[in-house]
Amino acid sequence: MSNRKQTPQTTFLVADGNLALGGGYASGQITVPAAASITDAQTLTLSDGVNTAVVFEFEKTGGVTSGRTAIDISGATTATEVAAAVVSAINGVGATLNLTASNAAGVITIVNTLATASGNVSTWASTNTTINSAIVQPTGGTTRIEDGTTSLLISNLQLGVVRGDDHVTWVSPGDDIVDAPSIQVVQGTPNSSQIHLASAFNVGDQALIRSTPIVANRVKSVSTRKFELGRYHIEHLRSFGTLAVSTRYKLVSTIESARTDITHGYNREIVTAEVATAATAPTNQLDFVLQNLALNANRDYSKFVSANNTLLASGNLPFVVFGIKTSGGSGTTIGTLTASSAAFNFAKYTVGGSTVQCTFKPNRLFINSLNKAIANQAGLATATIENLGNVTPGSAATIDELLVVTLHENTLPVFDDVVAVAPRAHTTFGTAVVGGTRPTYTYELVSEGFNGTNTGRQVVLEYNRRARQRIQSLQNYVHGNEYPLLPTNYLNESQEGYTVTIIEHTSDSNVQLGLPSDNYEQTIIVLPASVTSGSSSANASTGYTISTEDSTTVTALNATLGAWLASNENVVFEEAATSSAVFV
């Protein structure tokens, strides 16, 4: 019998930004702006999940629309004063709105007085306001996930921790392995509020998703890996020596795909561009050579040139060569670029007597890659990307460096399960004639191609590969059918990224049978993560800040599941996870 550790049974549990349930009353927060940012007659709609929603209307002058509840801000100026008016209006509604509100420095906390799943609805603002809200961790109230009705006290995509012995009693914040010798992590589904509709044959949404039991002192390791944005492969060619007349120079870039070809086992493209210098040097020989090499390489290979004019080029590679001016340029400053910057000009050609202007639109991956490049070569922050061909090559010192960028490859629209999308490349500059005098220059890889970590697509692929056929059903095959009956996928491939926590523990079932407890299982908790709103407009010099989207979920999980895990003996905490903060 092999002693090799077997592939663990894996359960994925997903939170969409709602918070870990601890049992009891739902609550939420609203952050209001100053009165000047609110126009008269803007509305705010709140619901307790049972009664008809109440529409509030901000009143500055002229009264409110019939059927709406007034929030009088005619005498308010600051956000704190606006918040006080909102709290007064909410608390004044009475029995038709089971919400109570309080104000702390402009942040309004709303508590639902209903300790039922119906109370776990999102309070929300209409599109006519700038106010946002979110459900926060319930505090106090009931101690069980069920109350004898057709609803469970957990909302769709809400997480919770229950005792493993009875499977229904909530684990309270701070409980340790003495308080709860075993636990299960649970996730709500759309049918948690209507459990009588859940299929007995595991079709569609079940009433609840549970992890396998996690038993005290059988937790081996806990690791949390943060979401990281991917990067493009960027090579920087600079500090060129003197270039000779009557010489043929070439630029060669070898691009190796990370997505293997079925026939050849790998994909490799060789990009080659050449230019010959004349017997008499132009005004600027370096500019003549670099501009022509970049223009030729882009024309023959880059899909970004083809996108601007299909008659101009035959290239389809995710590859582009930018001409750089270290100082005094008139082009686009690299360090000031943002993902929302307009498309900038990078190459101009003449085709059939007509001018074709090629542009490049930055995105977050491009900005993240430039930020890495600037970290490795600070001078790039103030350098400019010039419009190749806009000034006749060699007539002036238009460019003096090159940036060779290899972008990520496109994925197939269907049945694409290859995680890697970031090619590698290596670019060289030299003479096209064997034995020619080799020019001097400096090469630096300033941003290595990187697929990212825990992107939405990566997490979905891992879920499909390991956990999807185990998450809800012990038998996912319909009798007589060769195709698996797959459970609902609660992950979102379009989500920018996830913070992923993996709890590895040994199986309780083996111990019950008197067998060695070496059957490893995994409980994986994924929390949506993204570039923070405060840094979403960051430029290439400053870079992005990335975090889990719902910090309250993180706090709630650390207080319950994190505290319980930390009370186990000999647990190894890895990567971003620590005994004091498992979730980040």
Phi, psi and omega in degrees: 000135182287142176267005183292138180295128183279162178296126186286147169291135190235135173240125175265134174234132191240134170244136184264013185117342168290165193254161180300131184273132178244002179098124172125222191267132177282152176213171182204171180230146175232128174255120184259152176272178173292162185299329182296338181271358180246129178266155180301137176082004171297152187239156175225124182249129180233145178224144175264004178087354181236305182277168176299137181302145179257128179260117176264147179232126177288128183244121172252323179197146171091005178083181184238162179293142181303136179092353179254158180259130186282140165244102187280109178242023182297331179254008183269150177232304185276167177297324180296320178292321176296317180298320179298322179292321179295314180300316180299319181292318181295313183289344181271356183290315178099213191292342181276000176218104184277057178229142171239143186236148174220160187233133174223103176055042176090355177256119184264128174257127180245127180246130176277124183277004177262119178269058179224166177299332180296335179282349183269046175259155179283123166289147188212160178250146178290165182292355181269003179236169178253015184265138178234158179212166180208151176288141176242176186295129174297147179230132179075190175086216187291158182248000184237155181282342180236153180231021177084007178253191178273009179242145169262151182275055177207140184265168177304130180060026173258141181260155175205168178232123180240161178293144183278346182279322180246350174067008183228340184274129181295143169276126183276155176306132179091352178297141179243192185289343174284318179292323182223097182296338174211155182221166167225140173267133184237156179226133177285157178230174176301337180266004177295332179270358180210066190294340178291346179267353180291136184287137175285348181254018176061034176262127178075207184286127174275173181291333186195150172249130181240145168283166169293158181301137175252113190261144181307134177065015171247011174276122184267316182207154175225122180231142176234124179244129182278158174287135175232135175293148174286173178219154173273159179275118183234125176249139183244117177251123186209181176052053180286141175280187181293134180256139188273163173276165176050043182225141177262123180251154180219152175241124182236126178235123178261116184251122179249121182284147174273352182257106189290148178273140183299322185279312189261347179084343176203162177240130178221131177239137177251116178263123181229129176228140182228156174207142179252135176274151182279172179293333177247126184291142174287186181302318179224104184294320181297316179297320179300313183290311184294317180298314182294320178298315180294317179298317182291318180296316179294318182297319187272341189229330191280131177288345180282338171278317179301325182294334180274332179199110184292339179277346186279325190217160176248005185285149175219020182273146175282070194213139177207143177249121178259139172271129188244139171246121187293325178203152177077012181281167180247006184272210184271121180289125187297314186294341182264356180293142174231168179294339179265002177298147177294157176303135182252155179283134177228344178202139180232134181231160172248121182235116178058036180084355179251149179271132176244117179260123180261137182234163179226127180261118179293151170226182184296322179297320179295315180295319178297324179291317178296323178299319177294319180297318180293324178298327180271334180217091190301330182297341180293338182300323182258355177288161182238146172270117184266160180274098182302136178084353179289325173247134183309124180307130178091347183280344179201170179276070184285315177226157177221002178215168176230142168244120178256116186247124174250115186270176180287150178280154176286149173267158178287150182293335180218154173054038178254108181244020177272120184290316187291135176226355187260107177288162172251156180211155172218125186246136177233155178234135179188194178270151182276350182255128178298132180091355178290161180294121184282124180287153178264144176194169179248131178246137175214131172276104187266344175210114180277137179305132187218129182286346187092169179233129177060038172292162180305317181294317180298317182293320178297317179297320179293321177299313180297324184286322190246321196246339192298325183277001179242350195294327184234339190226138175284341180222105185264011182250128175284137182302128179084005182239129182278351183262137181288147174269098187274140177286171181298139176265116182266002177272158183237111183296333180279352175298135184302318179188176179223146165271125189243125176246126181247120176256115180256126184215161180269155186289140175280334185295322179297319181296320180297331180269001180079018181258163177300142183270055182254013178271101186282143175230158180231137169246120185246124180247124182243131180240131180304136179224156182194175171296131182295151181299328181291337181247007184296335179260016182297150178263179185294337179284321184271324179079176187261155169250132183240138179206166171297137190294322185248100183291333180291325174299316180300313180299316182294318179294320178296324181289334183252283183295318180299317180295320180294316180298320182294339181278354177283155180273144171059033176278135176264119177262127189236159180054237185277348182282137173229167180295334180267344180208087179292318184258138183228000000 
